Amino acid sequence: MKKTILLIAISILGSASFAQTLIKDKGTFKTYEPGYFQNSILKGIEEFDSQKVALKQSKSFKVDPSTFNIPASKEDFKYYWHNEPVSQGNTNTCWSFSTTSYLESEVYRATGQKVRLSEVYIVFYEYIERAENWVKTRGNMNFGEGSEGNAVTKIWKKYGIVPLESYTGLKPGQTFHNHSKMFDELKSYADFVKKNNIWDEAAIATNFRSIMDYYIGEPPTKVTINGKNLSPIEYMTNVLKFNTNDYCDVLSYMQQPYWKKVEYEVPDNWWHDSNYYNIPLDDFMSVMKKSIKAGYTLAIGGDVSESGFLAREANAAVVPSFDIPSTAIDENARQFRFSNETTTDDHGMHIVGYLEKDGVTWFLVKDSGAGSRTGGIDNNKNFGYYFFHEDYVKLKMMDFMVHKDMMKDLLPKFK
């Protein structure tokens, strides 16, 4: 009897101690005023009409950030060379901006060259590739502005790349990129082709080029470097010393076998690329941490629509306990959210640094979207950056690109 009473007492004391240490995050409804997208980007494009674009307040359910010891500044992080954040404007081309930023950092890491490369050059030829595939599939493909990070290396391999100064994709006097009208015309024309069964590949490519030439200009076929005229392929190969085959696109989900190269089954993978290295979640996180600590940055993609995504409040992304406790985040929780589409392929970004804090890793993320430019803590200092808690990366970031050196221990497992 005494032993039983003692065990009950210990159990009660243990439960009380656990209850005292368990942190329960709380959510609240936040009303947001119009931010950077409405106040800067839309007002900085010539088509903006304040009478047509209502600058309404928006209401969202967000976690209270006070229970998280969020970093205060990007200067708290160890980070590696990267160009300053730039805005993608009124476009859905984060995949190009983030991966181009990543590859600029890779060029610097490998050669010491600080270069600014053209994001819109990649977008131009991505649409040319879409036009070709539209014909091949007879219009049976996803046609949108979005794509994946490995579309960038695919374009580089086929068309090369040029410096930003050679091709900005902006008209004289234009402050921000604005692809809305261009995309509408391209999509309308593609739908017209399909509806009328006009599958003339050469004519379609010519018309696509004509539309894009009007809105973003014709990309150069030569660039002058140190007095020499080079093709974009020659610039990539001879000047940047870049090899597109040196990069791995890494995925972690359960719906395809681990240790196989698989397709990333999302709409933006419109060409059904099946060269993603699918690895278990623990390995996925281990490669990311090992890479950033070894001086290798990464391009990442995933979901940025959760209550723990605190762009306005703290430039941060965390996972609240009312979503899922940290200890319960595993491959099943990750797959569950992907399968029920609460995790979606929203956004591409660039991991440029890290911070070890309170026993966890925070990632410093460079961003081209408007959210990282709207609010947060000391936004002048952190303008264009996010601080991602490792739990958020583990649960919500679906894929990354990294140099194959960081995968060399795992690549032999792939047959």
PyMOL commands that set and color helices and strands:
alter all, ss='L'
color gray80, all
select helices_A, chain A and resi 2-21+36-44+65-67+74-76+94-111+119-136+150-159+164-166+180-196+201-216+232-239+244-246+281-293+311-314+326-328+331-339+371-373+379-382+390-396+404-407+411-413
alter helices_A, ss='H'
color red, helices_A
select strands_A, chain A and resi 27-32+58-63+78-79+223-225+228-230+247-251+260-262+276-278+298-302+309-310+316-317+347-357+360-366+385-389+397-403
alter strands_A, ss='S'
color yellow, strands_A
deselect
rebuild
show_as cartoon
